[in-house]
Amino acid sequence: MDEHAAVLQSVLEVQQSLKSGRLNVARELICALAEWFPKHTQHLDSALAHWANKKRLGGKPVVIKRGLKLHA
């Protein structure tokens, strides 16, 4: 939750920068989010989903992975 709050705070700060016409700050945030988001969701949010599903439903979530090579 702390990481989500920090990202939200960054977005709010960048929003203020945009109002001042500082587009480069928004571009930097976009690049940072593009790098951060996939790793974050793969590692941290997937662990949270696993815990929540187990607690609520007693089971494990389905994990879908891209690029797997299946052999017949």
Secondary structure, 3 states (H helix, E strand, C coil): CHHHHHHHHHHHHHHHHHHCCCHHHHHHHHHHHHHHHHHHHHHHHHHHHHHHHHHHHCCCCCCCCCCCCCCC
